[in-house]
Amino acid sequence: MVYFISDLHLGATYMPDARVHEQRVITWLDSIRHDATELYLLGDILDYWFEYRTVVPRGFVRFFGALASLADSGVKIYWFIGNHDIWLFDYLRDEIGLTVIDGVLEKTIGQHRFFMTHGDGVGELPLTFRMLRSTFRNKFCQKLYSAIHPRWTIPFAHRWSTSSRDFCKEDIPRFEGPDNEPLVKFSEGYSLEHPDIDFFIFGHRHALVDYPLLTGAHMIILGDWIHHFSYASYDGNNVLLYRWDGKIGIPVV
């Protein structure tokens, strides 16, 4: 079995209990241990992360330990950089033994071809978002930012994350149809030019979507672990969406 999950936002200050949130994810990771061959983390796994050259930000010890345990057991783990965990460099790659993906990964898994990315860097993007994204990825800006003491940068980043949420915490993000979802438009166009793609897998938008494209491919948005507690699995034939109730995965109909 191959598993896909995104937008855990571990460490977010707006979560009512960060430890309970983390443990819920760890319980899910433990539940897939018996049959997982690959795990794809499609971005915004951490609400904020910045890797320094010689120190490690506090937190996430149990989560990192669960990932390391899976990796040690032979599960191949791929972590896609999102717009919240954008400053993921080589520490987790080397310590846990996972592969960091910055951008898009096209890959044949089983008998199907997958297009996978977080979702913040494809399609039509607002100018302000493109400018911010470019600044955050600029090596010189990253060096300047790393020179500021973490006691200032980490609280600032968490305040930014909380204030910049594009949905209200009380409202569950929902799919409002293909005309209102930019990832559908992107996938439709890309699928016409690349008919070999069977599944488009995204995070970022927080909605829970399995949308059949005109070409016969499927565009899937994985939801999140703020509202949906959702993930997807691939058994060699189909990609299916599930909600995690704390003990088992319940299929999304």
ABEGO torsion letter per residue (X at the ends): XBBBBBGAGBGBAABABAAAAAAAAAAAAAAAAAABABBBBAEGABABBBBBAABBBBEGAAAAAAAAAAAAAGBBBBBBBBAAAABBBAAAAAAAGBBBBBEBBBBBBEABBBBBBAGAABEBBBAAAAAAAAAAABAAAAAAAAABBAAAAAAAAAAAAAAABABBAABBBBBAEAAABAAAAAAAAAAAABAABABBBBBGAGBBBBBBBAAGBBBBBAEBAAAAGBBBBBAGABBBBBBBAGABBBBBX
